[in-house]
Amino acid sequence: MASITVALLALSACTINIGTGPGAAEVPVTADGSAFSAGDFMFAYMMIPHHEQALEMSVLALDRSTEA
């Protein structure tokens, strides 16, 4: 769980260059200067169990695989 928390904190520091030319969308910035919303946080938070299940499935696939 700690590694997931660290990953989320690291990802929250990442930025995406979406362009600055004509027609480029602006990233909304909240009052505290962050470029993500509560909805963005909730989405990432809700994805944690989803990705935990994917890791569990990967381990099961490796354990049960008959291919080398």
mmCIF file of the N, C-alpha and C atoms, coordinates in Angstrom:
data_MODEL
# 
_entry.id   MODEL 
# 
loop_
_atom_site.group_PDB 
_atom_site.id 
_atom_site.type_symbol 
_atom_site.label_atom_id 
_atom_site.label_alt_id 
_atom_site.label_comp_id 
_atom_site.label_asym_id 
_atom_site.label_entity_id 
_atom_site.label_seq_id 
_atom_site.pdbx_PDB_ins_code 
_atom_site.Cartn_x 
_atom_site.Cartn_y 
_atom_site.Cartn_z 
_atom_site.occupancy 
_atom_site.B_iso_or_equiv 
_atom_site.pdbx_formal_charge 
_atom_site.auth_seq_id 
_atom_site.auth_comp_id 
_atom_site.auth_asym_id 
_atom_site.auth_atom_id 
_atom_site.pdbx_PDB_model_num 
ATOM 1   N N  . MET A 1 1  ? 0.822   -1.191  0.000   1.00 0.00 ? 1  MET A N  1 
ATOM 2   C CA . MET A 1 1  ? 0.000   0.000   0.000   1.00 0.00 ? 1  MET A CA 1 
ATOM 3   C C  . MET A 1 1  ? 0.865   1.253   0.000   1.00 0.00 ? 1  MET A C  1 
ATOM 4   N N  . ALA A 1 2  ? 1.998   1.192   0.706   1.00 0.00 ? 2  ALA A N  1 
ATOM 5   C CA . ALA A 1 2  ? 2.887   2.358   0.761   1.00 0.00 ? 2  ALA A CA 1 
ATOM 6   C C  . ALA A 1 2  ? 3.447   2.674   -0.614  1.00 0.00 ? 2  ALA A C  1 
ATOM 7   N N  . SER A 1 3  ? 3.778   1.625   -1.391  1.00 0.00 ? 3  SER A N  1 
ATOM 8   C CA . SER A 1 3  ? 4.328   1.876   -2.726  1.00 0.00 ? 3  SER A CA 1 
ATOM 9   C C  . SER A 1 3  ? 3.286   2.510   -3.639  1.00 0.00 ? 3  SER A C  1 
ATOM 10  N N  . ILE A 1 4  ? 2.039   2.168   -3.450  1.00 0.00 ? 4  ILE A N  1 
ATOM 11  C CA . ILE A 1 4  ? 0.976   2.775   -4.253  1.00 0.00 ? 4  ILE A CA 1 
ATOM 12  C C  . ILE A 1 4  ? 0.822   4.244   -3.891  1.00 0.00 ? 4  ILE A C  1 
ATOM 13  N N  . THR A 1 5  ? 0.908   4.544   -2.612  1.00 0.00 ? 5  THR A N  1 
ATOM 14  C CA . THR A 1 5  ? 0.816   5.941   -2.177  1.00 0.00 ? 5  THR A CA 1 
ATOM 15  C C  . THR A 1 5  ? 1.953   6.759   -2.758  1.00 0.00 ? 5  THR A C  1 
ATOM 16  N N  . VAL A 1 6  ? 3.162   6.199   -2.731  1.00 0.00 ? 6  VAL A N  1 
ATOM 17  C CA . VAL A 1 6  ? 4.317   6.896   -3.303  1.00 0.00 ? 6  VAL A CA 1 
ATOM 18  C C  . VAL A 1 6  ? 4.115   7.099   -4.794  1.00 0.00 ? 6  VAL A C  1 
ATOM 19  N N  . ALA A 1 7  ? 3.597   6.086   -5.483  1.00 0.00 ? 7  ALA A N  1 
ATOM 20  C CA . ALA A 1 7  ? 3.361   6.207   -6.923  1.00 0.00 ? 7  ALA A CA 1 
ATOM 21  C C  . ALA A 1 7  ? 2.339   7.297   -7.221  1.00 0.00 ? 7  ALA A C  1 
ATOM 22  N N  . LEU A 1 8  ? 1.275   7.354   -6.446  1.00 0.00 ? 8  LEU A N  1 
ATOM 23  C CA . LEU A 1 8  ? 0.270   8.398   -6.661  1.00 0.00 ? 8  LEU A CA 1 
ATOM 24  C C  . LEU A 1 8  ? 0.842   9.785   -6.422  1.00 0.00 ? 8  LEU A C  1 
ATOM 25  N N  . LEU A 1 9  ? 1.657   9.923   -5.398  1.00 0.00 ? 9  LEU A N  1 
ATOM 26  C CA . LEU A 1 9  ? 2.281   11.217  -5.134  1.00 0.00 ? 9  LEU A CA 1 
ATOM 27  C C  . LEU A 1 9  ? 3.233   11.599  -6.257  1.00 0.00 ? 9  LEU A C  1 
ATOM 28  N N  . ALA A 1 10 ? 3.974   10.625  -6.769  1.00 0.00 ? 10 ALA A N  1 
ATOM 29  C CA . ALA A 1 10 ? 4.895   10.906  -7.868  1.00 0.00 ? 10 ALA A CA 1 
ATOM 30  C C  . ALA A 1 10 ? 4.127   11.293  -9.128  1.00 0.00 ? 10 ALA A C  1 
ATOM 31  N N  . LEU A 1 11 ? 3.042   10.589  -9.403  1.00 0.00 ? 11 LEU A N  1 
ATOM 32  C CA . LEU A 1 11 ? 2.252   10.896  -10.596 1.00 0.00 ? 11 LEU A CA 1 
ATOM 33  C C  . LEU A 1 11 ? 1.583   12.254  -10.497 1.00 0.00 ? 11 LEU A C  1 
ATOM 34  N N  . SER A 1 12 ? 1.244   12.667  -9.304  1.00 0.00 ? 12 SER A N  1 
ATOM 35  C CA . SER A 1 12 ? 0.597   13.967  -9.168  1.00 0.00 ? 12 SER A CA 1 
ATOM 36  C C  . SER A 1 12 ? 1.552   15.103  -9.490  1.00 0.00 ? 12 SER A C  1 
ATOM 37  N N  . ALA A 1 13 ? 2.849   14.823  -9.459  1.00 0.00 ? 13 ALA A N  1 
ATOM 38  C CA . ALA A 1 13 ? 3.838   15.847  -9.790  1.00 0.00 ? 13 ALA A CA 1 
ATOM 39  C C  . ALA A 1 13 ? 4.133   15.895  -11.283 1.00 0.00 ? 13 ALA A C  1 
ATOM 40  N N  . CYS A 1 14 ? 3.640   14.924  -12.043 1.00 0.00 ? 14 CYS A N  1 
ATOM 41  C CA . CYS A 1 14 ? 3.888   14.879  -13.484 1.00 0.00 ? 14 CYS A CA 1 
ATOM 42  C C  . CYS A 1 14 ? 3.021   15.905  -14.202 1.00 0.00 ? 14 CYS A C  1 
ATOM 43  N N  . THR A 1 15 ? 3.565   16.425  -15.285 1.00 0.00 ? 15 THR A N  1 
ATOM 44  C CA . THR A 1 15 ? 2.795   17.348  -16.110 1.00 0.00 ? 15 THR A CA 1 
ATOM 45  C C  . THR A 1 15 ? 2.771   16.832  -17.536 1.00 0.00 ? 15 THR A C  1 
ATOM 46  N N  . ILE A 1 16 ? 1.793   17.257  -18.281 1.00 0.00 ? 16 ILE A N  1 
ATOM 47  C CA . ILE A 1 16 ? 1.653   16.870  -19.679 1.00 0.00 ? 16 ILE A CA 1 
ATOM 48  C C  . ILE A 1 16 ? 1.638   18.136  -20.508 1.00 0.00 ? 16 ILE A C  1 
ATOM 49  N N  . ASN A 1 17 ? 2.484   18.183  -21.537 1.00 0.00 ? 17 ASN A N  1 
ATOM 50  C CA . ASN A 1 17 ? 2.500   19.325  -22.437 1.00 0.00 ? 17 ASN A CA 1 
ATOM 51  C C  . ASN A 1 17 ? 1.432   19.082  -23.493 1.00 0.00 ? 17 ASN A C  1 
ATOM 52  N N  . ILE A 1 18 ? 0.352   19.838  -23.444 1.00 0.00 ? 18 ILE A N  1 
ATOM 53  C CA . ILE A 1 18 ? -0.750  19.629  -24.377 1.00 0.00 ? 18 ILE A CA 1 
ATOM 54  C C  . ILE A 1 18 ? -0.719  20.602  -25.537 1.00 0.00 ? 18 ILE A C  1 
ATOM 55  N N  . GLY A 1 19 ? 0.346   21.363  -25.646 1.00 0.00 ? 19 GLY A N  1 
ATOM 56  C CA . GLY A 1 19 ? 0.472   22.293  -26.762 1.00 0.00 ? 19 GLY A CA 1 
ATOM 57  C C  . GLY A 1 19 ? 0.026   23.692  -26.401 1.00 0.00 ? 19 GLY A C  1 
ATOM 58  N N  . THR A 1 20 ? 0.524   24.645  -27.170 1.00 0.00 ? 20 THR A N  1 
ATOM 59  C CA . THR A 1 20 ? 0.185   26.036  -26.907 1.00 0.00 ? 20 THR A CA 1 
ATOM 60  C C  . THR A 1 20 ? -0.296  26.751  -28.154 1.00 0.00 ? 20 THR A C  1 
ATOM 61  N N  . GLY A 1 21 ? -0.473  26.027  -29.245 1.00 0.00 ? 21 GLY A N  1 
ATOM 62  C CA . GLY A 1 21 ? -0.887  26.650  -30.497 1.00 0.00 ? 21 GLY A CA 1 
ATOM 63  C C  . GLY A 1 21 ? -2.364  26.970  -30.513 1.00 0.00 ? 21 GLY A C  1 
ATOM 64  N N  . PRO A 1 22 ? -2.824  27.490  -31.638 1.00 0.00 ? 22 PRO A N  1 
ATOM 65  C CA . PRO A 1 22 ? -4.250  27.810  -31.773 1.00 0.00 ? 22 PRO A CA 1 
ATOM 66  C C  . PRO A 1 22 ? -5.112  26.573  -31.539 1.00 0.00 ? 22 PRO A C  1 
ATOM 67  N N  . GLY A 1 23 ? -6.141  26.739  -30.776 1.00 0.00 ? 23 GLY A N  1 
ATOM 68  C CA . GLY A 1 23 ? -7.060  25.637  -30.507 1.00 0.00 ? 23 GLY A CA 1 
ATOM 69  C C  . GLY A 1 23 ? -6.610  24.712  -29.394 1.00 0.00 ? 23 GLY A C  1 
ATOM 70  N N  . ALA A 1 24 ? -5.439  24.964  -28.810 1.00 0.00 ? 24 ALA A N  1 
ATOM 71  C CA . ALA A 1 24 ? -4.957  24.109  -27.732 1.00 0.00 ? 24 ALA A CA 1 
ATOM 72  C C  . ALA A 1 24 ? -5.811  24.330  -26.487 1.00 0.00 ? 24 ALA A C  1 
ATOM 73  N N  . ALA A 1 25 ? -6.135  23.249  -25.822 1.00 0.00 ? 25 ALA A N  1 
ATOM 74  C CA . ALA A 1 25 ? -6.946  23.337  -24.608 1.00 0.00 ? 25 ALA A CA 1 
ATOM 75  C C  . ALA A 1 25 ? -6.093  23.821  -23.450 1.00 0.00 ? 25 ALA A C  1 
ATOM 76  N N  . GLU A 1 26 ? -6.698  24.567  -22.567 1.00 0.00 ? 26 GLU A N  1 
ATOM 77  C CA . GLU A 1 26 ? -6.001  25.006  -21.370 1.00 0.00 ? 26 GLU A CA 1 
ATOM 78  C C  . GLU A 1 26 ? -6.308  24.042  -20.238 1.00 0.00 ? 26 GLU A C  1 
ATOM 79  N N  . VAL A 1 27 ? -5.296  23.757  -19.443 1.00 0.00 ? 27 VAL A N  1 
ATOM 80  C CA . VAL A 1 27 ? -5.488  22.902  -18.280 1.00 0.00 ? 27 VAL A CA 1 
ATOM 81  C C  . VAL A 1 27 ? -6.071  23.755  -17.166 1.00 0.00 ? 27 VAL A C  1 
ATOM 82  N N  . PRO A 1 28 ? -7.238  23.381  -16.638 1.00 0.00 ? 28 PRO A N  1 
ATOM 83  C CA . PRO A 1 28 ? -7.811  24.188  -15.549 1.00 0.00 ? 28 PRO A CA 1 
ATOM 84  C C  . PRO A 1 28 ? -6.919  24.112  -14.316 1.00 0.00 ? 28 PRO A C  1 
ATOM 85  N N  . VAL A 1 29 ? -6.724  25.223  -13.667 1.00 0.00 ? 29 VAL A N  1 
ATOM 86  C CA . VAL A 1 29 ? -5.901  25.287  -12.466 1.00 0.00 ? 29 VAL A CA 1 
ATOM 87  C C  . VAL A 1 29 ? -6.797  25.687  -11.304 1.00 0.00 ? 29 VAL A C  1 
ATOM 88  N N  . THR A 1 30 ? -6.676  24.949  -10.219 1.00 0.00 ? 30 THR A N  1 
ATOM 89  C CA . THR A 1 30 ? -7.501  25.239  -9.054  1.00 0.00 ? 30 THR A CA 1 
ATOM 90  C C  . THR A 1 30 ? -6.925  26.417  -8.277  1.00 0.00 ? 30 THR A C  1 
ATOM 91  N N  . ALA A 1 31 ? -7.659  26.886  -7.283  1.00 0.00 ? 31 ALA A N  1 
ATOM 92  C CA . ALA A 1 31 ? -7.259  28.057  -6.505  1.00 0.00 ? 31 ALA A CA 1 
ATOM 93  C C  . ALA A 1 31 ? -5.904  27.867  -5.827  1.00 0.00 ? 31 ALA A C  1 
ATOM 94  N N  . ASP A 1 32 ? -5.577  26.631  -5.464  1.00 0.00 ? 32 ASP A N  1 
ATOM 95  C CA . ASP A 1 32 ? -4.291  26.406  -4.795  1.00 0.00 ? 32 ASP A CA 1 
ATOM 96  C C  . ASP A 1 32 ? -3.155  26.185  -5.785  1.00 0.00 ? 32 ASP A C  1 
ATOM 97  N N  . GLY A 1 33 ? -3.431  26.301  -7.093  1.00 0.00 ? 33 GLY A N  1 
ATOM 98  C CA . GLY A 1 33 ? -2.395  26.200  -8.112  1.00 0.00 ? 33 GLY A CA 1 
ATOM 99  C C  . GLY A 1 33 ? -2.193  24.812  -8.681  1.00 0.00 ? 33 GLY A C  1 
ATOM 100 N N  . SER A 1 34 ? -2.904  23.808  -8.175  1.00 0.00 ? 34 SER A N  1 
ATOM 101 C CA . SER A 1 34 ? -2.742  22.463  -8.704  1.00 0.00 ? 34 SER A CA 1 
ATOM 102 C C  . SER A 1 34 ? -3.499  22.324  -10.018 1.00 0.00 ? 34 SER A C  1 
ATOM 103 N N  . ALA A 1 35 ? -3.015  21.433  -10.863 1.00 0.00 ? 35 ALA A N  1 
ATOM 104 C CA . ALA A 1 35 ? -3.622  21.252  -12.176 1.00 0.00 ? 35 ALA A CA 1 
ATOM 105 C C  . ALA A 1 35 ? -4.480  19.993  -12.225 1.00 0.00 ? 35 ALA A C  1 
ATOM 106 N N  . PHE A 1 36 ? -5.019  19.562  -11.096 1.00 0.00 ? 36 PHE A N  1 
ATOM 107 C CA . PHE A 1 36 ? -5.936  18.429  -11.089 1.00 0.00 ? 36 PHE A CA 1 
ATOM 108 C C  . PHE A 1 36 ? -7.066  18.715  -10.120 1.00 0.00 ? 36 PHE A C  1 
ATOM 109 N N  . SER A 1 37 ? -8.178  18.064  -10.359 1.00 0.00 ? 37 SER A N  1 
ATOM 110 C CA . SER A 1 37 ? -9.370  18.331  -9.553  1.00 0.00 ? 37 SER A CA 1 
ATOM 111 C C  . SER A 1 37 ? -9.614  17.195  -8.563  1.00 0.00 ? 37 SER A C  1 
ATOM 112 N N  . ALA A 1 38 ? -10.611 17.375  -7.741  1.00 0.00 ? 38 ALA A N  1 
ATOM 113 C CA . ALA A 1 38 ? -11.013 16.318  -6.813  1.00 0.00 ? 38 ALA A CA 1 
ATOM 114 C C  . ALA A 1 38 ? -11.471 15.085  -7.585  1.00 0.00 ? 38 ALA A C  1 
ATOM 115 N N  . GLY A 1 39 ? -12.094 15.311  -8.739  1.00 0.00 ? 39 GLY A N  1 
ATOM 116 C CA . GLY A 1 39 ? -12.516 14.193  -9.579  1.00 0.00 ? 39 GLY A CA 1 
ATOM 117 C C  . GLY A 1 39 ? -11.330 13.406  -10.110 1.00 0.00 ? 39 GLY A C  1 
ATOM 118 N N  . ASP A 1 40 ? -10.267 14.115  -10.483 1.00 0.00 ? 40 ASP A N  1 
ATOM 119 C CA . ASP A 1 40 ? -9.049  13.445  -10.941 1.00 0.00 ? 40 ASP A CA 1 
ATOM 120 C C  . ASP A 1 40 ? -8.464  12.590  -9.822  1.00 0.00 ? 40 ASP A C  1 
ATOM 121 N N  . PHE A 1 41 ? -8.412  13.160  -8.626  1.00 0.00 ? 41 PHE A N  1 
ATOM 122 C CA . PHE A 1 41 ? -7.896  12.424  -7.477  1.00 0.00 ? 41 PHE A CA 1 
ATOM 123 C C  . PHE A 1 41 ? -8.740  11.185  -7.207  1.00 0.00 ? 41 PHE A C  1 
ATOM 124 N N  . MET A 1 42 ? -10.060 11.339  -7.229  1.00 0.00 ? 42 MET A N  1 
ATOM 125 C CA . MET A 1 42 ? -10.953 10.218  -6.946  1.00 0.00 ? 42 MET A CA 1 
ATOM 126 C C  . MET A 1 42 ? -10.787 9.114   -7.987  1.00 0.00 ? 42 MET A C  1 
ATOM 127 N N  . PHE A 1 43 ? -10.637 9.496   -9.259  1.00 0.00 ? 43 PHE A N  1 
ATOM 128 C CA . PHE A 1 43 ? -10.429 8.498   -10.306 1.00 0.00 ? 43 PHE A CA 1 
ATOM 129 C C  . PHE A 1 43 ? -9.167  7.689   -10.021 1.00 0.00 ? 43 PHE A C  1 
ATOM 130 N N  . ALA A 1 44 ? -8.068  8.381   -9.736  1.00 0.00 ? 44 ALA A N  1 
ATOM 131 C CA . ALA A 1 44 ? -6.809  7.689   -9.449  1.00 0.00 ? 44 ALA A CA 1 
ATOM 132 C C  . ALA A 1 44 ? -6.949  6.810   -8.207  1.00 0.00 ? 44 ALA A C  1 
ATOM 133 N N  . TYR A 1 45 ? -7.619  7.335   -7.186  1.00 0.00 ? 45 TYR A N  1 
ATOM 134 C CA . TYR A 1 45 ? -7.820  6.587   -5.951  1.00 0.00 ? 45 TYR A CA 1 
ATOM 135 C C  . TYR A 1 45 ? -8.640  5.322   -6.196  1.00 0.00 ? 45 TYR A C  1 
ATOM 136 N N  . MET A 1 46 ? -9.684  5.428   -7.007  1.00 0.00 ? 46 MET A N  1 
ATOM 137 C CA . MET A 1 46 ? -10.546 4.277   -7.285  1.00 0.00 ? 46 MET A CA 1 
ATOM 138 C C  . MET A 1 46 ? -9.870  3.253   -8.201  1.00 0.00 ? 46 MET A C  1 
ATOM 139 N N  . MET A 1 47 ? -8.836  3.665   -8.909  1.00 0.00 ? 47 MET A N  1 
ATOM 140 C CA . MET A 1 47 ? -8.113  2.738   -9.774  1.00 0.00 ? 47 MET A CA 1 
ATOM 141 C C  . MET A 1 47 ? -7.163  1.837   -8.985  1.00 0.00 ? 47 MET A C  1 
ATOM 142 N N  . ILE A 1 48 ? -6.862  2.199   -7.743  1.00 0.00 ? 48 ILE A N  1 
ATOM 143 C CA . ILE A 1 48 ? -5.935  1.397   -6.937  1.00 0.00 ? 48 ILE A CA 1 
ATOM 144 C C  . ILE A 1 48 ? -6.414  -0.048  -6.805  1.00 0.00 ? 48 ILE A C  1 
ATOM 145 N N  . PRO A 1 49 ? -7.661  -0.312  -6.376  1.00 0.00 ? 49 PRO A N  1 
ATOM 146 C CA . PRO A 1 49 ? -8.107  -1.708  -6.276  1.00 0.00 ? 49 PRO A CA 1 
ATOM 147 C C  . PRO A 1 49 ? -8.099  -2.412  -7.634  1.00 0.00 ? 49 PRO A C  1 
ATOM 148 N N  . HIS A 1 50 ? -8.431  -1.684  -8.674  1.00 0.00 ? 50 HIS A N  1 
ATOM 149 C CA . HIS A 1 50 ? -8.446  -2.251  -10.021 1.00 0.00 ? 50 HIS A CA 1 
ATOM 150 C C  . HIS A 1 50 ? -7.049  -2.746  -10.395 1.00 0.00 ? 50 HIS A C  1 
ATOM 151 N N  . HIS A 1 51 ? -6.040  -1.940  -10.148 1.00 0.00 ? 51 HIS A N  1 
ATOM 152 C CA . HIS A 1 51 ? -4.679  -2.327  -10.498 1.00 0.00 ? 51 HIS A CA 1 
ATOM 153 C C  . HIS A 1 51 ? -4.127  -3.381  -9.540  1.00 0.00 ? 51 HIS A C  1 
ATOM 154 N N  . GLU A 1 52 ? -4.566  -3.371  -8.295  1.00 0.00 ? 52 GLU A N  1 
ATOM 155 C CA . GLU A 1 52 ? -4.171  -4.436  -7.374  1.00 0.00 ? 52 GLU A CA 1 
ATOM 156 C C  . GLU A 1 52 ? -4.683  -5.779  -7.884  1.00 0.00 ? 52 GLU A C  1 
ATOM 157 N N  . GLN A 1 53 ? -5.920  -5.799  -8.390  1.00 0.00 ? 53 GLN A N  1 
ATOM 158 C CA . GLN A 1 53 ? -6.477  -7.032  -8.949  1.00 0.00 ? 53 GLN A CA 1 
ATOM 159 C C  . GLN A 1 53 ? -5.685  -7.475  -10.173 1.00 0.00 ? 53 GLN A C  1 
ATOM 160 N N  . ALA A 1 54 ? -5.245  -6.532  -10.985 1.00 0.00 ? 54 ALA A N  1 
ATOM 161 C CA . ALA A 1 54 ? -4.450  -6.877  -12.165 1.00 0.00 ? 54 ALA A CA 1 
ATOM 162 C C  . ALA A 1 54 ? -3.128  -7.518  -11.751 1.00 0.00 ? 54 ALA A C  1 
ATOM 163 N N  . LEU A 1 55 ? -2.515  -7.006  -10.698 1.00 0.00 ? 55 LEU A N  1 
ATOM 164 C CA . LEU A 1 55 ? -1.272  -7.600  -10.208 1.00 0.00 ? 55 LEU A CA 1 
ATOM 165 C C  . LEU A 1 55 ? -1.515  -9.014  -9.689  1.00 0.00 ? 55 LEU A C  1 
ATOM 166 N N  . GLU A 1 56 ? -2.601  -9.210  -8.962  1.00 0.00 ? 56 GLU A N  1 
ATOM 167 C CA . GLU A 1 56 ? -2.944  -10.541 -8.468  1.00 0.00 ? 56 GLU A CA 1 
ATOM 168 C C  . GLU A 1 56 ? -3.173  -11.502 -9.629  1.00 0.00 ? 56 GLU A C  1 
ATOM 169 N N  . MET A 1 57 ? -3.849  -11.047 -10.666 1.00 0.00 ? 57 MET A N  1 
ATOM 170 C CA . MET A 1 57 ? -4.103  -11.892 -11.833 1.00 0.00 ? 57 MET A CA 1 
ATOM 171 C C  . MET A 1 57 ? -2.802  -12.238 -12.546 1.00 0.00 ? 57 MET A C  1 
ATOM 172 N N  . SER A 1 58 ? -1.864  -11.306 -12.585 1.00 0.00 ? 58 SER A N  1 
ATOM 173 C CA . SER A 1 58 ? -0.570  -11.568 -13.216 1.00 0.00 ? 58 SER A CA 1 
ATOM 174 C C  . SER A 1 58 ? 0.185   -12.661 -12.474 1.00 0.00 ? 58 SER A C  1 
ATOM 175 N N  . VAL A 1 59 ? 0.151   -12.612 -11.151 1.00 0.00 ? 59 VAL A N  1 
ATOM 176 C CA . VAL A 1 59 ? 0.809   -13.639 -10.349 1.00 0.00 ? 59 VAL A CA 1 
ATOM 177 C C  . VAL A 1 59 ? 0.143   -14.987 -10.588 1.00 0.00 ? 59 VAL A C  1 
ATOM 178 N N  . LEU A 1 60 ? -1.178  -15.009 -10.617 1.00 0.00 ? 60 LEU A N  1 
ATOM 179 C CA . LEU A 1 60 ? -1.892  -16.262 -10.884 1.00 0.00 ? 60 LEU A CA 1 
ATOM 180 C C  . LEU A 1 60 ? -1.534  -16.812 -12.260 1.00 0.00 ? 60 LEU A C  1 
ATOM 181 N N  . ALA A 1 61 ? -1.448  -15.945 -13.243 1.00 0.00 ? 61 ALA A N  1 
ATOM 182 C CA . ALA A 1 61 ? -1.109  -16.385 -14.596 1.00 0.00 ? 61 ALA A CA 1 
ATOM 183 C C  . ALA A 1 61 ? 0.290   -16.993 -14.628 1.00 0.00 ? 61 ALA A C  1 
ATOM 184 N N  . LEU A 1 62 ? 1.238   -16.366 -13.939 1.00 0.00 ? 62 LEU A N  1 
ATOM 185 C CA . LEU A 1 62 ? 2.600   -16.910 -13.895 1.00 0.00 ? 62 LEU A CA 1 
ATOM 186 C C  . LEU A 1 62 ? 2.637   -18.244 -13.168 1.00 0.00 ? 62 LEU A C  1 
ATOM 187 N N  . ASP A 1 63 ? 1.917   -18.346 -12.056 1.00 0.00 ? 63 ASP A N  1 
ATOM 188 C CA . ASP A 1 63 ? 1.904   -19.581 -11.272 1.00 0.00 ? 63 ASP A CA 1 
ATOM 189 C C  . ASP A 1 63 ? 1.246   -20.731 -12.018 1.00 0.00 ? 63 ASP A C  1 
ATOM 190 N N  . ARG A 1 64 ? 0.232   -20.441 -12.798 1.00 0.00 ? 64 ARG A N  1 
ATOM 191 C CA . ARG A 1 64 ? -0.558  -21.494 -13.447 1.00 0.00 ? 64 ARG A CA 1 
ATOM 192 C C  . ARG A 1 64 ? -0.177  -21.741 -14.895 1.00 0.00 ? 64 ARG A C  1 
ATOM 193 N N  . SER A 1 65 ? 0.770   -20.984 -15.402 1.00 0.00 ? 65 SER A N  1 
ATOM 194 C CA . SER A 1 65 ? 1.164   -21.123 -16.799 1.00 0.00 ? 65 SER A CA 1 
ATOM 195 C C  . SER A 1 65 ? 1.933   -22.422 -17.011 1.00 0.00 ? 65 SER A C  1 
ATOM 196 N N  . THR A 1 66 ? 1.672   -23.064 -18.141 1.00 0.00 ? 66 THR A N  1 
ATOM 197 C CA . THR A 1 66 ? 2.416   -24.272 -18.493 1.00 0.00 ? 66 THR A CA 1 
ATOM 198 C C  . THR A 1 66 ? 3.503   -23.964 -19.511 1.00 0.00 ? 66 THR A C  1 
ATOM 199 N N  . GLU A 1 67 ? 3.559   -22.749 -19.996 1.00 0.00 ? 67 GLU A N  1 
ATOM 200 C CA . GLU A 1 67 ? 4.589   -22.321 -20.944 1.00 0.00 ? 67 GLU A CA 1 
ATOM 201 C C  . GLU A 1 67 ? 5.787   -21.782 -20.171 1.00 0.00 ? 67 GLU A C  1 
ATOM 202 N N  . ALA A 1 68 ? 6.969   -22.048 -20.686 1.00 0.00 ? 68 ALA A N  1 
ATOM 203 C CA . ALA A 1 68 ? 8.182   -21.543 -20.011 1.00 0.00 ? 68 ALA A CA 1 
ATOM 204 C C  . ALA A 1 68 ? 8.580   -20.195 -20.538 1.00 0.00 ? 68 ALA A C  1 
# 
